């Protein structure tokens, strides 16, 4: 069972998802200048760059976003039908699909979507899709037939939480999502350029929305305003979870001390990660990718060399899966495991690594093991990695 801890730390709202004594995930969100992710704007096409097949769209205050010219789901702000071409000066409805990462602009999409606990409702792509974690083909077929009859002119992605949820709850949320997205499209024609049409919920509320049903044991905060916001959200969207919310108040043992937040943050941002065996990882984010090196360290086992290497590599695979999610590492991740000579050992390690990353809520895939015995993983980029969030926070404090 998991606990969601929400507090303030160094001028930011910090959210920790904990399972027992292990921290699974950390989010830091500045109170000001927070993430644009999920926001919907009326943007203006600033520039068409044909050689990269993209348009750069101004979403306000000079913030440019990248919009692929292959995106056929774009809506003009004035309601005109999209003719397949964008021109400089066009006003379009766009949503931030991926946060800005380092020097790269935010990625925009014309396929506007609103995310609920059970569904993602989309305006551009009209298909019905399912979370890859739902394996019950019979249930999926029944749900698809049900949704085809009520979805209207929308696309729907069925989220993991929808599996075996009450039909009344599913229909109620779907109706709410339809109403919200219809309102955005309807009112866009009466709003000025650069208007923010929809603001995504704070990351600490997303943590509630995205948590698997029955996986949360409690939601704890020591901030009165956050307690009020969470209570209001649960009242409107997840009444069945209202009893999980608790306000923490103990002047002798603050929440930050109780959950060792300072120590947890230092470990999550550190370069070196020690494992129980005495081996350790070195995690190095670079401009283009993340490199993780596995080392034997202080391991002093008495087993044969081959067994020793496999033991450390398997332990490293488990810890790497944990660190990738904890630090929100994304893009290309290269892992330098300790070299193994036997092909069956390599296959066993890759199979175990695939099982581990399949538990990650963010789409993650093991690509291959190269001739140099380097393992390549890809993880979908959505939100800034933790080290960038922390850097942004430090820059804010120093101003």
Helices and strands as residue ranges (DSSP letters): E 2-9, E 12-19, E 22-30, E 40-49, G 50-52, E 54-58, E 64-68, E 75-76, E 91-98, E 106-109, E 113-115, E 119-122, E 128-130, H 137-150, E 155-158, G 160-162, H 167-188, E 196-198, H 203-210, E 216-221, H 224-237, G 239-244, E 245-247, H 255-258, H 261-269, E 272-274, E 280-285, E 290-295, H 305-327, E 331-336, H 343-357, E 364-369, E 374-379, H 386-398
